[in-house]
Amino acid sequence: MPNWRDILAEVKAVGSTHDLIRRKYLKELHTKTGRNVIVYYSGWLQKADLQRKGGIDMGLNDSDKNGFMAAIHGLDRSKGLDLILHTPGGGIAATESLVDYLRSMFGTNIRAIVPQIAMSAGTMIALSCKEIIMGKHSSLGPIDPQIGGLAAHAIIEEFEKAKDDISKNSALANLWHPILQKYSPTLIGECEKASSWSSEIVKEWLTSNMFNGEQEAATKASKIIAELGSHGVTKSHDRHYSLKRIKELGINVKELEELDREKNLQDAVLSIHHVCIQTLAETQAFKIIENHDGIAFIQGASPVIIQG
């Protein structure tokens, strides 16, 4: 006869109604594609106050590696990975580390699925994949780094403009002084390093995977970075790039609607998206990392691994 602890463990393993429905559709997508499926979802849109007032980091960070380790353990890695992304982005170091880890597990057989939005570092992860799947409603974003909530490129541009103005007219130094005073001595160097770092790793990811073997791989990668990596071009780090614009940039992207006609994937993908958003809106969860076998690392009041 099972004791109290056994029953409690069984209840926790089954999870909530949201858990059951998520698992149902994750398994359905896995069955249709024959590939491993992992969702990486942040609740930054549903729980903005928790992020702003509670200081909760909803972006990609090093603690997420624990969730991916739990989700990947036991998978048949020869089947590749479909990574379903919904994130505002995060730190460059954590992003580089995660991509390195995913590649060490699945090689380059990874594709990103973006049902709604993957910005900043989320776009960087998508660009590291062999291909990206987006719907007509989906968006990616600029990949220029942010320093203290400000665009690194914008800080550099402002500093260069100040230098140029003052070199032409020294009297303008008094006007620029209060603006430049807000910058620390090392800030410009940090911005320059962050900008080159993000551009370099994304170019390497593009040439070694998405454009691997193509004669013009470096040129195509440079064109993408010249736009998505430039604050001067994108104008805002919050700018949304549609499926149409992503195609125009030469990124290897497929339409979810087209795949739906081929393999009937759209319903499964959007069902996963809807139940993940509902979980984030209606429970204490603010981040979900989960695979098609129901192994989930859900961050709420405290992280919990659910054995499916």
C-alpha positions as CSV (number, residue, x, y, z in Angstrom):
1,M,0.0,0.0,0.0
2,P,1.5,3.4,-0.9
3,N,2.2,5.7,2.0
4,W,1.6,9.4,2.4
5,R,5.0,10.3,0.7
6,D,4.3,8.0,-2.2
7,I,0.9,9.5,-2.9
8,L,2.3,13.0,-2.5
9,A,5.0,12.2,-5.0
10,E,2.4,10.8,-7.4
11,V,0.2,13.9,-7.2
12,K,3.2,16.1,-7.8
13,A,4.3,14.0,-10.8
14,V,0.8,14.3,-12.4
15,G,0.8,18.1,-11.9
16,S,-1.9,20.6,-12.5
17,T,-4.5,20.8,-15.2
18,H,-2.3,23.2,-17.1
19,D,0.6,20.7,-16.9
20,L,-1.6,17.9,-18.3
21,I,-2.8,19.9,-21.3
22,R,0.8,21.2,-22.0
23,R,2.1,17.7,-22.0
24,K,-0.7,16.5,-24.3
25,Y,0.2,19.0,-27.0
26,L,3.9,18.7,-26.6
27,K,3.6,14.9,-27.1
28,E,1.4,15.5,-30.1
29,L,4.0,17.7,-31.8
30,H,6.7,15.2,-31.0
31,T,4.6,12.4,-32.5
32,K,4.0,14.4,-35.7
33,T,7.7,15.5,-36.2
34,G,9.6,12.6,-34.7
35,R,11.9,15.2,-33.1
36,N,12.6,16.2,-29.6
37,V,10.6,19.2,-28.4
38,I,11.5,21.7,-25.6
39,V,9.6,24.8,-24.8
40,Y,11.4,27.8,-23.3
41,Y,8.7,30.3,-22.2
42,S,9.0,33.5,-20.1
43,G,6.1,35.3,-18.5
44,W,7.5,38.8,-18.9
45,L,4.3,40.0,-20.7
46,Q,1.9,38.4,-18.1
47,K,3.9,39.3,-15.0
48,A,5.4,42.7,-15.8
49,D,4.9,43.9,-12.2
50,L,6.6,40.9,-10.8
51,Q,9.6,41.7,-12.9
52,R,9.5,45.5,-12.4
53,K,8.6,45.6,-8.6
54,G,9.7,42.2,-7.5
55,G,13.1,42.2,-9.2
56,I,12.4,38.8,-10.8
57,D,14.6,38.1,-13.8
58,M,12.3,36.9,-16.6
59,G,15.1,37.0,-19.2
60,L,17.5,34.3,-20.2
61,N,20.1,33.7,-17.5
62,D,22.5,31.1,-16.3
63,S,20.0,29.5,-14.0
64,D,18.0,28.4,-17.0
65,K,20.8,25.9,-17.8
66,N,19.5,23.7,-15.0
67,G,16.1,23.5,-16.7
68,F,17.6,22.6,-20.0
69,M,19.8,20.0,-18.4
70,A,16.7,18.4,-16.7
71,A,14.7,18.6,-20.0
72,I,17.5,17.1,-22.2
73,H,18.5,14.3,-19.8
74,G,17.3,11.0,-21.2
75,L,16.3,12.2,-24.6
76,D,17.4,10.5,-27.8
77,R,19.6,13.3,-29.0
78,S,20.0,11.7,-32.5
79,K,16.4,13.0,-33.2
80,G,17.5,16.6,-33.1
81,L,15.7,19.4,-31.3
82,D,12.7,21.7,-32.0
83,L,13.1,24.6,-29.5
84,I,9.9,26.6,-29.0
85,L,10.9,30.1,-28.0
86,H,9.0,32.9,-26.2
87,T,11.4,35.3,-24.5
88,P,12.3,38.9,-24.2
89,G,16.0,38.0,-24.3
90,G,18.8,38.1,-21.7
91,G,22.5,38.3,-21.1
92,I,25.0,37.6,-23.9
93,A,27.2,35.4,-21.7
94,A,24.2,33.2,-20.7
95,T,23.0,33.1,-24.3
96,E,26.4,32.0,-25.6
97,S,26.7,29.4,-22.9
98,L,23.2,28.0,-23.6
99,V,23.8,27.7,-27.4
100,D,27.2,26.0,-26.8
101,Y,25.4,23.5,-24.5
102,L,22.6,22.8,-26.9
103,R,25.1,22.2,-29.7
104,S,27.1,19.9,-27.5
105,M,23.9,17.9,-27.1
106,F,22.3,18.0,-30.5
107,G,25.0,19.3,-32.8
108,T,23.6,21.6,-35.4
109,N,20.3,19.7,-35.8
110,I,18.3,22.3,-34.0
111,R,15.5,24.4,-35.3
112,A,13.7,27.3,-33.5
113,I,10.0,27.7,-33.5
114,V,8.7,31.1,-32.6
115,P,4.9,31.1,-32.2
116,Q,4.7,34.7,-31.1
117,I,7.9,36.6,-30.1
118,A,11.5,36.0,-29.4
119,M,13.5,39.2,-28.9
120,S,17.1,40.1,-28.4
121,A,19.0,37.1,-27.1
122,G,15.9,35.0,-28.1
123,T,16.6,36.1,-31.7
124,M,20.3,35.3,-31.2
125,I,19.3,31.7,-30.2
126,A,17.0,31.4,-33.2
127,L,19.8,32.6,-35.5
128,S,22.1,29.9,-34.1
129,C,19.7,27.2,-35.4
130,K,19.6,25.4,-38.7
131,E,16.2,27.1,-39.5
132,I,13.5,29.1,-37.9
133,I,9.8,28.5,-38.1
134,M,7.5,31.6,-37.7
135,G,3.9,32.3,-38.3
136,K,2.5,35.4,-40.0
137,H,1.9,36.8,-36.5
138,S,5.4,36.0,-35.2
139,S,8.2,38.4,-34.5
140,L,12.0,38.5,-34.0
141,G,13.9,41.5,-32.8
142,P,17.2,43.4,-32.9
143,I,20.3,41.7,-31.4
144,D,22.2,44.8,-30.4
145,P,23.3,44.5,-26.8
146,Q,21.9,46.6,-23.9
147,I,24.0,48.1,-21.1
148,G,22.1,49.2,-18.1
149,G,18.9,49.3,-20.1
150,L,20.4,51.4,-22.8
151,A,21.5,50.4,-26.3
152,A,25.3,50.0,-26.4
153,H,25.4,51.2,-30.0
154,A,23.4,54.4,-29.0
155,I,25.8,55.2,-26.2
156,I,28.8,54.8,-28.6
157,E,27.0,56.9,-31.2
158,E,26.3,59.7,-28.7
159,F,29.9,59.7,-27.5
160,E,31.3,59.8,-31.0
161,K,28.9,62.7,-31.9
162,A,30.1,64.6,-28.8
163,K,33.7,64.1,-29.8
164,D,33.0,65.3,-33.4
165,D,31.0,68.4,-32.2
166,I,33.7,69.4,-29.7
167,S,36.5,68.9,-32.2
168,K,34.7,71.3,-34.6
169,N,33.7,73.8,-32.0
170,S,35.3,73.7,-28.5
171,A,32.6,75.9,-27.1
172,L,30.2,73.0,-27.4
173,A,32.1,71.2,-24.6
174,N,30.0,73.0,-22.0
175,L,26.8,71.8,-23.6
176,W,28.0,68.2,-23.8
177,H,29.5,68.1,-20.3
178,P,26.3,67.2,-18.3
179,I,25.5,64.5,-20.9
180,L,28.9,62.9,-20.9
181,Q,29.1,63.2,-17.1
182,K,26.5,60.4,-16.7
183,Y,28.9,57.9,-18.4
184,S,31.5,56.0,-16.3
185,P,35.1,56.0,-17.6
186,T,34.9,52.4,-18.7
187,L,31.4,52.5,-20.2
188,I,32.3,53.2,-23.8
189,G,34.8,50.4,-23.8
190,E,32.2,48.0,-22.3
191,C,29.7,49.0,-25.0
192,E,32.2,48.5,-27.8
193,K,33.2,45.0,-26.5
194,A,29.6,44.0,-26.0
195,S,28.7,45.1,-29.5
196,S,31.6,43.2,-31.1
197,W,31.0,40.2,-28.9
198,S,27.3,39.7,-29.9
199,S,28.1,40.3,-33.6
200,E,31.0,37.9,-33.6
201,I,29.2,35.0,-32.0
202,V,26.0,35.4,-34.1
203,K,28.1,35.5,-37.3
204,E,29.9,32.3,-36.2
205,W,26.6,30.6,-35.5
206,L,25.1,31.6,-38.8
207,T,28.1,30.5,-40.9
208,S,28.6,27.2,-39.0
209,N,24.9,26.1,-39.1
210,M,22.2,28.0,-41.0
211,F,24.5,28.9,-43.9
212,N,27.0,26.1,-43.4
213,G,28.6,25.0,-46.8
214,E,27.2,28.0,-48.7
215,Q,29.7,29.9,-50.8
216,E,28.4,33.3,-49.6
217,A,27.8,32.3,-46.0
218,A,30.0,35.1,-44.5
219,T,28.4,37.7,-46.7
220,K,24.9,36.6,-45.9
221,A,25.7,36.6,-42.2
222,S,27.2,40.0,-42.3
223,K,24.1,41.4,-44.0
224,I,21.9,40.1,-41.2
225,I,24.1,41.5,-38.5
226,A,24.5,44.8,-40.2
227,E,20.7,45.3,-39.7
228,L,19.7,43.4,-36.7
229,G,22.9,44.3,-34.8
230,S,22.8,48.0,-35.5
231,H,20.8,50.3,-33.3
232,G,21.2,53.0,-35.9
233,V,19.3,50.9,-38.4
234,T,16.7,49.3,-36.2
235,K,16.0,52.6,-34.3
236,S,14.7,50.7,-31.2
237,H,15.6,47.5,-29.4
238,D,11.9,46.8,-29.2
239,R,11.4,46.8,-32.9
240,H,9.5,43.8,-34.2
241,Y,10.6,42.0,-37.3
242,S,7.9,40.1,-39.1
243,L,8.2,36.9,-41.0
244,K,8.2,38.9,-44.3
245,R,11.1,41.1,-43.2
246,I,13.0,38.2,-41.8
247,K,12.7,36.5,-45.2
248,E,13.9,39.6,-46.9
249,L,17.1,39.6,-44.8
250,G,17.9,36.2,-46.2
251,I,17.4,34.2,-43.0
252,N,16.4,30.6,-43.4
253,V,12.9,30.8,-42.2
254,K,9.8,28.6,-43.0
255,E,6.2,29.6,-42.6
256,L,4.2,27.8,-39.9
257,E,1.2,28.0,-42.2
258,E,3.1,26.3,-45.0
259,L,4.2,23.5,-42.7
260,D,0.7,23.1,-41.6
261,R,-0.4,22.2,-45.1
262,E,2.5,19.8,-45.3
263,K,2.5,18.2,-41.9
264,N,-0.4,19.7,-40.0
265,L,1.9,21.3,-37.4
266,Q,0.2,24.6,-36.9
267,D,-2.5,23.4,-34.6
268,A,-0.1,21.5,-32.3
269,V,2.4,24.5,-32.2
270,L,-0.3,27.1,-31.4
271,S,-2.0,24.8,-28.9
272,I,1.4,24.5,-27.0
273,H,1.7,28.3,-27.2
274,H,-1.8,29.0,-25.9
275,V,-1.5,26.6,-22.9
276,C,2.0,27.9,-22.0
277,I,0.6,31.5,-22.0
278,Q,-2.4,30.4,-20.0
279,T,-0.1,28.7,-17.5
280,L,2.0,31.9,-17.1
281,A,-1.2,34.0,-16.8
282,E,-3.2,31.8,-14.4
283,T,-0.6,30.2,-12.1
284,Q,2.4,31.4,-10.1
285,A,4.8,30.2,-12.8
286,F,6.9,32.9,-14.6
287,K,9.2,30.7,-16.6
288,I,8.7,27.2,-18.2
289,I,11.3,24.8,-19.6
290,E,9.6,21.5,-20.6
291,N,10.1,18.6,-22.9
292,H,7.7,16.3,-24.8
293,D,8.0,13.7,-22.1
294,G,6.6,16.0,-19.4
295,I,9.9,16.7,-17.7
296,A,9.5,20.4,-16.7
297,F,11.6,23.0,-14.8
298,I,9.0,25.6,-13.8
299,Q,10.1,28.7,-12.0
300,G,7.6,30.3,-9.7
301,A,7.8,30.7,-5.9
302,S,10.6,28.2,-6.2
303,P,12.0,26.0,-9.1
304,V,10.5,22.6,-9.4
305,I,11.2,19.6,-11.6
306,I,8.1,17.6,-12.6
307,Q,8.8,14.1,-13.6
308,G,6.3,13.2,-16.3
